[in-house]
Amino acid sequence: MDKWKDDAFLFSTEFDDGICVNCVHLHVNGMTCDAFPKGIPSEVRSGEHDHRKSYSGDHGIRFEPVKKEERK
């Protein structure tokens, strides 16, 4: 089974209160990022997995907070 089509990797257009929305790696579409270009896993999106720590398939890219001066 293709892991990107597995339920764990399906994403919705809404984020839970996870850290993704405050990460410099999040793409404009809000559903993908540099670590997960095919879709952010639900465990990471929801905050169930702390993405300051390694997650399978993240290519070594972890959460990095957006600095105040970078916010628009």
N, C-alpha and C positions, 0 to 999 in steps of 0.2 A: 504494500500500500504506500502511496506517495505521502510522505509525512506532512507535506504542505496542504494536503486535502483532508488530513485527519482532523477530527473534531477539535483537538487541542490547539490547532493552528488556524481554525476559522476565526474570523474577526467580524465585529459589527462596526457600524459607523459611530458608535458611542463608546467613550471610554469610561471606565469606572474611575474611582479616585486613586488610581495608581500613579506612579511617578512619571510615566511617559509624557504627559502633557507639559512637564517642566524639564524635558531633556533636549539638549542641543542636537541630538541625532534624529529627532522626530521629523518626518517629512511633512510637507505642507498638507498633504491629503489626510493626515492624522491617523492613518491606518497602517503605515509602514515606516521603517526607519533604516538607518545605515546598518544596524545589526540584523534586522529582519526585513529585507526588501520585498519578500513575498507575503508579508503579513505578520504582525506582532502576535506571538502566542498569547492565549487568553490568560495564562498564569502570570505572565509578565504585565500585560495590560491592566489586570485587576489588582495587581500588587501582591497577589498570593506568593509570587516569587520575587524576592528582592533582587532587582537587576543590577545592583552594585556588585553582585556576585555572579560567577559564571553560569550560563545557561546554554544547554546543548544547541549548537547551530548559530550562536551569536557572533561568530568570527572574531572573538576577542574584544568586541565592542561592548562597553558597559554604559550604564547611566552616567551622564555628566550633566549637572544642573546648568540651566540657562542663567547667565549672570544678569543682574538687574540692568546694566547698561546695554545688554544685547536685546532686551525685550522691546517690542514695538507697541 
